[in-house]
Amino acid sequence: MTHLLRGGRLLSGERADVLLRDGTIAAIGEPGGLDAAVAPRTELDGRFLSPGFWDEHTHFTQVVIQRRRLDLAGARSAAETLDLVRRELASGERAAGEVLVGYGFRDGTWPDAPTKAGIDALASPVPVVLISGDLHCAWLDAGARARLGIDTDDSGLARESAWIHASKNLGEAAVLTPDAFRDAQLAAARRGVVGIVDFEIADNLAEWPARVAGGADLLRVDAAVWPDRLDAAIASGVRTGDALDERGLVRMGRLKVVVDGSLNTRTALCWDPYPGLDPADPHSYGVSSVSVDELRDLLVRARAAGIEAAVHAIGDRANADVLDVFAELGMRGVVEHAQLVAERDFARFAELGVVASVQPEHAMDDRDVADRYWHGRTGRAFAYGSLHAAGATLRLGSDAPVATLDPFVGLAAATTRARDGREPWHPEQVLPFDVAFAASTRGRSGIASGDVADLAILDADPAAATGEELRDLPVAATLVGGRFTHRAL
């Protein structure tokens, strides 16, 4: 099958026609220089032809479910959060026994704190589960604690592994239809996205091919496996990069291992204690979710089976530990987040061939909480400029739904370190536009003959846009393997 994209413009500014054939770019020529008889054709009217964008870190099932959850992102205190819940309960839209799930609270800078007594005072007829914006903890009322079989301290917060395991029993699976996944994929395609890395805690290797077969086929997906399913993946014989469906849209991704917590939950593993906590208490430094010995064992087993590794590390001690294991094993891999890195460790990313998979919008979301809890260390927090200067390979993503699944939002944050009219935060850590762009397109700075026809057609030149313009840059169309997944031409 052939298709002619006529009258477009390359990112260099050069006018060009582009011929697509059987899912690849067959030729790029001067306007009118390719076969004008080719049909069908699409007139681009001077729009820019770009490589399609990848989001290198998502939790896509959470993206789908998020559309049905109570939005808590705007709450500025525990009291305001509970007021939002009271109004939702008063609406009477949920039946007795159904769980009310809210998402997006960030308590790191609140003037008050979540408490068990406060949320229990709602006396809700339905269980209430309020999930933090970083997905690493949840505020649960008595009904939810009983339903999920979990207890908490006086804060009412379940954190890290205890919460992550309990969250599987929320009972939201009814909304996870192929149509719901396709709708969420379409929203991503409208922003030029052609592929995602999905780190959902689920049987991704089985579920994604089934979704594609059911019609959720608008994105390419690298499907991760978690340690609890590593043995099954090894037994199946799949290796990183193997196709998992007949169309090749879903491929085996990496083993995902989480070795520490998060900044907002104050569980990222750091060399220094969090302010206000007793340095004699080991928990004041954060949480080690997987020990160094356990990580080493997992990576050795995965490597022997041809499965690569992606390791979540946010605190500077966690990053150092992970780099140590990669160095010991002589193994390349990916560090997910790399939010706080010791000065001595920046160069090790390049030396070891370890990719830093980062989420630039987190720097904008978390700048205030970082100033509070990583005071004196923020010059090396979300330090994308330092990683690049040290020679590290970067890949950009969103951690959706923690940040919006939109590559242009990430590009704006990475290249300006500013949002909402505020002054740039540690502007020395900005990335050059070309570096951030390539990190959003799996290394592609433009399009060339022979490339897979994963494309975004843009109404404006992204390199010439301001940060605020980038965030809303219009996408006229997106193609995956030469097939339109979004079209507004």
C-alpha positions in Angstrom: 0.0 0.0 0.0 1.3 3.4 -1.0 0.4 6.9 0.2 1.8 10.3 -0.8 2.2 13.1 1.8 2.5 16.1 -0.4 3.6 19.6 0.3 5.1 19.1 3.7 8.2 20.5 5.3 11.0 18.7 6.9 12.2 19.8 10.4 15.2 21.4 8.6 12.6 23.7 6.9 13.1 22.2 3.5 9.9 21.6 1.4 9.4 17.9 0.5 7.0 15.2 -0.6 7.2 11.9 1.2 6.1 8.6 -0.3 5.0 5.8 2.1 4.9 2.2 1.1 4.1 -0.8 3.2 4.6 0.9 6.5 8.0 2.6 5.6 9.2 5.8 4.1 9.9 4.8 0.6 11.2 8.1 -0.7 11.6 11.8 0.1 11.7 14.2 -2.8 11.3 17.7 -3.9 7.7 19.0 -4.1 6.1 17.5 -7.2 9.1 15.3 -7.8 7.6 12.0 -6.7 4.9 10.1 -8.6 1.9 12.5 -8.7 -0.3 9.7 -9.7 0.0 7.9 -6.4 -3.3 7.6 -4.6 -4.3 8.2 -2.0 -2.5 11.4 -1.2 -2.7 13.8 1.7 -2.0 17.5 1.2 0.1 18.9 4.1 0.1 22.6 3.1 3.5 23.3 4.5 3.1 21.4 7.8 6.1 19.9 9.5 6.9 16.2 9.2 8.5 14.9 12.4 9.4 11.5 13.7 6.6 10.1 15.9 7.1 10.5 19.7 7.6 7.8 22.3 6.6 8.0 26.0 9.3 5.9 27.6 7.5 5.5 31.0 3.8 5.0 31.5 1.3 3.1 33.7 -1.3 2.9 30.9 -4.0 1.0 32.8 -3.8 3.8 35.4 -4.2 6.3 32.6 -7.4 4.6 31.5 -8.8 4.3 35.0 -7.9 7.8 35.9 -10.6 9.1 33.7 -13.2 7.8 36.2 -11.5 8.8 39.4 -12.2 11.9 41.5 -9.6 14.5 40.6 -7.6 15.7 43.7 -4.8 17.5 41.9 -6.0 20.9 42.9 -6.3 20.2 46.6 -3.9 22.4 48.7 -4.5 20.7 52.1 -5.8 17.6 53.8 -8.9 19.6 54.8 -9.6 20.7 51.2 -9.1 17.1 50.0 -11.7 15.8 52.4 -14.1 18.6 51.3 -13.8 17.4 47.7 -14.6 13.9 48.9 -17.6 15.1 50.9 -19.0 16.9 47.9 -18.5 13.8 45.7 -20.3 11.6 48.3 -23.1 14.0 48.5 -23.7 13.7 44.8 -25.0 10.2 45.4 -23.5 8.8 42.3 -21.9 5.8 43.9 -23.8 2.8 45.3 -23.2 1.4 48.7 -20.2 -1.0 48.5 -18.7 0.7 45.5 -15.3 2.2 46.1 -14.8 5.9 45.7 -11.3 6.4 44.3 -9.6 9.8 44.1 -6.3 10.5 42.5 -3.7 13.1 42.5 -3.1 14.6 45.9 0.4 15.8 46.8 0.8 16.3 50.5 4.5 17.2 50.5 3.8 20.9 50.9 0.4 20.9 52.7 0.0 23.0 55.8 -1.8 20.0 57.5 -1.3 16.3 57.3 -3.5 13.3 56.4 -4.8 11.5 59.4 -6.7 8.3 59.9 -9.1 10.1 62.2 -9.8 12.8 59.6 -10.7 10.4 56.8 -12.7 8.1 59.0 -14.7 11.1 60.2 -16.3 11.1 56.7 -18.3 8.1 57.9 -18.7 7.2 54.2 -21.2 4.6 53.1 -18.8 3.6 50.4 -15.1 2.8 51.0 -12.8 5.8 50.2 -9.4 5.4 48.6 -7.4 8.5 47.8 -4.2 7.9 45.8 -1.3 10.2 45.8 -0.1 11.9 42.6 3.0 9.7 42.5 1.1 6.5 42.9 3.3 5.5 45.9 0.8 5.8 48.7 -2.9 6.0 49.4 -5.1 7.6 52.1 -7.7 5.0 53.2 -10.8 5.2 55.3 -12.0 2.4 57.6 -14.2 0.8 54.9 -11.3 0.8 52.4 -8.8 -0.6 54.9 -11.2 -3.5 55.7 -12.0 -4.1 52.1 -8.4 -4.2 51.0 -7.2 -6.1 54.1 -4.6 -3.5 55.0 -4.0 -1.4 58.1 -2.1 1.9 58.5 -0.5 4.0 61.2 -2.3 7.1 62.5 -1.7 9.0 59.2 -4.2 6.7 57.4 -1.6 6.3 54.6 -0.6 3.0 53.1 2.8 3.3 51.4 5.0 1.6 48.9 4.8 -2.2 48.6 1.9 -2.6 51.1 -0.2 -0.2 49.0 1.0 -1.4 45.6 0.0 -5.0 46.4 -3.4 -3.9 47.9 -4.2 -1.6 45.0 -4.7 -4.7 42.7 -7.9 -5.4 44.6 -9.7 -2.0 44.0 -12.2 -3.6 41.8 -12.0 -1.2 38.9 -11.4 -3.8 36.2 -14.9 -3.4 34.8 -13.9 -0.2 33.0 -10.9 -1.7 31.3 -12.4 -2.6 28.0 -10.6 -2.5 24.7 -12.7 0.5 23.8 -11.5 2.3 26.9 -7.9 1.6 26.1 -8.4 2.7 22.5 -9.9 6.0 23.7 -6.9 6.6 25.9 -4.6 5.6 23.0 -6.4 8.1 20.7 -5.8 10.9 23.2 -2.0 10.1 23.1 -2.1 9.8 19.3 -3.6 13.3 19.1 -0.4 14.5 20.7 1.9 12.8 18.2 2.6 9.7 20.2 3.3 6.5 18.3 4.6 4.3 21.1 4.7 3.8 24.9 6.7 1.8 27.4 4.1 0.3 29.8 5.2 -0.4 33.3 1.8 -1.4 34.6 1.8 -4.0 37.4 -0.1 -6.6 35.4 0.2 -9.5 33.1 1.3 -7.1 30.3 2.7 -9.9 28.0 -0.8 -11.5 27.7 -3.1 -8.5 28.2 -1.6 -6.2 25.5 -1.9 -8.6 22.6 -5.5 -9.3 23.6 -6.2 -5.5 23.7 -4.7 -5.1 20.2 -6.8 -7.9 18.9 -9.8 -6.2 20.5 -9.2 -2.9 18.6 -6.8 -1.0 20.9 -4.2 -0.8 18.1 -3.3 2.9 17.9 0.1 2.7 19.6 3.2 0.6 19.7 3.8 -0.9 23.1 6.9 -2.2 24.9 5.3 -4.3 27.6 7.3 -4.7 30.8 7.4 -7.6 33.2 7.6 -7.3 37.0 9.6 -9.7 39.2 6.5 -11.7 40.2 6.1 -12.7 36.6 9.7 -13.0 35.6 9.7 -16.8 35.9 6.8 -17.1 33.6 8.4 -14.8 31.1 11.6 -16.8 31.2 9.7 -20.1 30.8 7.9 -18.7 27.7 11.2 -17.9 26.0 10.4 -14.3 25.1 13.3 -11.9 25.0 13.4 -8.1 25.0 12.4 -6.9 21.6 10.4 -10.0 20.6 7.0 -9.4 19.0 4.1 -10.5 21.1 1.3 -10.1 18.6 0.9 -10.9 14.9 1.1 -7.3 13.8 4.3 -6.5 15.7 2.7 -3.6 17.7 3.4 -5.2 21.0 7.0 -6.1 21.9 8.6 -7.6 25.0 10.0 -4.8 27.1 12.2 -5.0 30.1 12.1 -6.4 33.6 10.9 -3.5 35.9 12.4 -3.5 39.4 11.5 -0.8 42.0 14.3 -0.4 44.5 13.1 2.7 46.4 10.1 5.0 46.9 9.3 8.6 45.8 10.0 12.1 46.8 6.4 13.2 47.5 5.9 10.1 49.8 9.4 10.8 51.3 10.4 7.3 50.7 13.1 7.8 48.0 16.3 6.3 49.4 18.8 9.1 50.1 22.2 9.5 51.6 20.9 12.3 53.9 17.8 12.1 56.1 14.6 13.9 55.4 14.2 17.1 57.3 12.4 16.8 60.7 13.0 13.1 60.9 15.4 11.4 63.4 18.7 10.5 61.6 19.0 7.5 64.0 15.9 6.0 62.4 16.8 4.1 59.2 13.4 5.0 57.7 14.3 8.7 57.8 16.5 8.1 54.8 13.8 6.6 52.7 12.9 3.0 51.8 14.8 0.2 50.2 12.1 -1.8 48.5 14.5 -4.3 46.9 17.9 -5.0 48.4 21.1 -4.9 46.4 21.4 -8.7 46.7 17.9 -9.2 45.5 18.4 -6.8 42.6 21.6 -8.6 41.6 19.8 -11.9 41.5 16.9 -10.6 39.5 19.2 -9.0 36.9 21.4 -12.1 36.6 18.3 -14.3 35.9 16.8 -11.8 33.5 20.1 -11.4 31.5 20.5 -15.1 31.1 17.1 -15.2 29.5 17.7 -12.2 27.2 15.6 -9.9 29.2 16.9 -6.4 29.8 16.4 -4.4 32.9 14.7 -1.1 33.8 15.3 -0.2 37.5 13.3 2.5 39.3 15.7 4.6 41.4 14.8 8.1 42.7 17.0 8.9 45.7 20.8 9.4 45.3 21.6 6.4 47.4 19.2 4.2 45.3 20.8 5.5 42.1 24.3 4.7 43.5 23.3 1.2 44.5 21.8 0.5 41.1 24.8 1.8 39.2 27.0 -0.4 41.5 25.0 -3.5 40.5 25.2 -2.7 36.8 28.9 -2.1 37.1 29.5 -5.4 39.0 27.6 -7.4 36.4 29.1 -5.5 33.4 25.5 -5.0 32.3 23.8 -2.2 30.5 20.3 -1.2 31.4 18.0 1.7 32.2 17.5 3.7 35.3 14.0 5.0 35.6 13.6 8.5 37.1 17.2 9.3 38.4 15.7 12.2 40.2 18.5 12.8 42.7 22.0 11.8 41.7 25.3 12.3 43.6 27.9 14.4 41.7 30.2 11.4 41.5 27.6 9.3 39.8 26.6 11.4 36.8 29.6 10.2 34.7 28.9 6.6 35.6 25.7 6.6 33.5 27.8 7.1 30.4 30.7 5.0 31.5 28.4 2.0 32.2 26.2 2.5 29.2 23.2 3.0 31.5 20.3 5.0 30.0 18.6 7.7 32.2 14.9 7.5 31.5 13.6 10.7 33.0 10.3 12.6 33.2 10.9 16.4 32.8 7.5 17.6 34.0 8.1 16.0 37.4 10.7 18.8 37.9 7.9 21.3 37.5 5.4 19.4 39.6 7.9 18.7 42.4 10.1 21.8 42.5 8.5 23.1 45.8 8.5 19.7 47.5 12.1 19.2 46.4 13.1 22.6 47.8 11.6 21.5 51.1 12.8 17.9 51.5 16.0 18.0 49.4 17.0 21.5 50.6 20.6 22.2 49.6 20.7 19.4 47.1 18.4 20.6 44.4 21.3 21.6 42.1 21.6 17.8 41.4 17.9 17.1 41.4 16.1 16.4 38.1 19.6 17.2 36.8 19.1 16.4 33.1 21.7 19.0 32.0 24.3 17.3 34.2 23.5 13.9 32.9 23.7 15.1 29.3 27.0 17.0 30.0 28.4 13.8 31.5 27.6 11.9 28.2 24.6 9.9 29.4 22.0 8.8 27.0 18.6 10.2 27.9 15.0 9.1 27.2 12.0 11.2 28.0 8.6 10.1 29.3 5.8 11.2 31.5 5.2 8.5 34.1 1.5 9.0 33.1 -0.8 9.5 34.9 1.6 11.1 37.3 2.2 13.7 34.6 0.2 14.1 31.4 1.0 11.8 28.5 2.1 14.5 26.1 5.6 14.7 24.7 5.4 18.4 24.1 4.8 19.0 27.8 8.0 17.1 28.5 9.9 18.9 25.8 8.8 22.3 27.3 9.8 21.3 30.8 13.2 19.9 29.7 14.2 22.9 27.6 12.9 25.7 29.8 12.6 24.4 33.4 9.7 26.8 33.7 5.9 26.7 33.9 2.9 28.8 34.9 4.8 32.1 34.6 7.3 31.2 37.3 11.0 31.8 37.0 13.0 28.8 35.7 14.0 26.4 38.4 17.7 25.6 38.2 18.0 26.8 34.6 21.5 25.4 34.4 19.9 22.0 34.1 18.0 22.7 30.8 18.5 20.4 27.9 19.3 21.7 24.4 16.3 21.3 22.2 17.9 18.9 19.8 18.9 16.6 22.7 15.5 16.7 24.3 13.8 16.1 20.9 15.9 13.1 20.1 15.3 11.7 23.6 11.6 11.9 22.8 11.8 10.1 19.5 14.2 7.2 20.3 17.1 9.1 18.8 15.5 10.3 15.6 16.3 13.9 14.8 14.4 13.9 11.5 13.0 11.5 9.0 14.8 9.5 6.3 14.1 7.1 3.5 13.9 3.6 4.8 12.6 4.6 8.2 9.5 3.0 9.6 6.6 5.4 8.9 5.9 6.4 12.5 5.3 10.1 12.0 3.8 13.2 13.5 2.6 16.0 11.3 2.9 19.3 13.2 1.3 22.7 12.5 4.4 24.6 13.7 8.1 24.1 14.0 8.7 22.8 17.5 12.3 24.1 17.6 11.0 27.7 17.0 8.3 27.5 19.7 8.5 29.0 23.1 8.0 26.8 26.2 4.4 27.8 26.5 3.8 27.4 22.8 5.4 23.9 22.9 2.9 22.8 25.6 0.0 23.4 23.2 1.7 22.8 19.9 -1.0 21.5 17.4 -0.6 18.0 16.0 -2.4 17.7 12.7 -1.9 13.9 12.3 -0.1 10.9 13.6 0.8 7.7 11.7 2.0 4.4 13.0 3.6 2.2 10.3 2.0 4.5 7.7 -1.5 4.1 9.1 -3.2 7.2 10.4 -4.0 6.9 14.1 -5.0 10.6 14.4 -6.0 12.8 11.5 -7.2 16.4 11.7 -6.1 17.6 8.3 
